Amino acid sequence: MFRIIHKDSRTRARLGVLSTPHGTIQTPSYVIVATHAEVKCLKPSDIKKTKTQIVICNTYHLWDSALASRGGASRISFVHKRLGANIPIMTDSGGFQVFSLGFGQENRIGKILNPVDNRLAKSIIHRGRNVKITEKGVCFMINGEKRFLGPELSIKIQEKLGADIIFAFDECTSPLDDFDYNKKALERTHRWAKISLKCKVKSEKHAPYGNEVSRSGLNGKHQQLFGIVQGGRYKSLRIKSAKFIGSLPFDGIGIGGSFGKDEMVKTLKWIVPHLPEEKPRHLLGIGKVEDIFNAVEQGIDLFDCVIPTREARHGRIWTAKDHYDIRKRKYANKNSSLETGCKCPACRSGITRARLYKLFKDNGKKKQKAQRYATIHNVWFFNNLLEQIRKSIKNNTFIQFKKRFLNQHNNK
Ligand SMILES: [Zn+2]
């Protein structure tokens, strides 16, 4: 169940509370990535200490172990057991990884299209040899093995994983796909959205759902299913998708797909006005500082990104002003904390730049320690930023806070 508790007077930003079987999430919120149902480099007991409210695990990577697990009499779900922290968890549908095999891995294209990719665009052929899309789903090759994933199986796996929030299976197009391809893919995604809902309902025999009682009327005590808006870089498709997915009885809305660089705000302005106001909105795979502010301003409640965790593992430390590489020689003798005044558990325990520099130089156990401290700091930094954003929405000072923060932040 999602409740909006305050709306910013000047923008679409809103404060909300999302209830799940494993607790509530104050929104807007960062969703920390826990690919294999663990936040890399953190101990389970670190997770809550970094102000993490919710994590997202990867269905594609947990697929085999989930289906192999018996479940048994345990009341704890597969992902909660593995994470070892009693907080809300999401799983993605697995679609993004499967489609990445086709366009991402082979062509080195991510979610955001860089100018350099544009130059390559003409020489790249759609989808790789590894991926074949049919009405039922996607056949793909991985490590010489033929596999298949479609809407029914994705829901089945996600139910087995047992997260609080799961996603419908959708087709992610490449930023290089043209209008005609995106149109076809979108129609397929919409058919898959209906199938995903149908499968979920079938398995929730006792759950009242239908025209009279919406799934969100279940008080957040059930596993929630979010639909996904696609449509690539095309306004008419994005609006069509927002209206269609918004009209279905999903518990929340995910916004997926790739945008050209600097196209995020434009895309959100097309989509958000057509989404149901009362449902939570998750922008998938976005999480840089400036993008966070812009997404919140456009009415986004949740977003996930690997930046806080992945960059920490490589020694990149985030601060309100910038980010820096702690492995550089100039930090070898700096006895200040990772960020002046930082209240994260690592900085409060007295970790200095010099100490972290030294720990990162080690190749063994000490490096693991370094990565843990860096992860604690970065995850706390992003979660704390979101806490400040929530405060500013509450006080109707979001726009002032955004300007002030971004003015002093050099790495957007
Ligand atoms: Zn810190």
Boltz pocket constraint, residues with backbone or C-beta under 6 A from the ligand:
constraints:
  - pocket:
      binder: B
      contacts: [[A, 338], [A, 339], [A, 342], [A, 343], [A, 344], [A, 345], [A, 346], [A, 347], [A, 348], [A, 377]]
      max_distance: 6.0
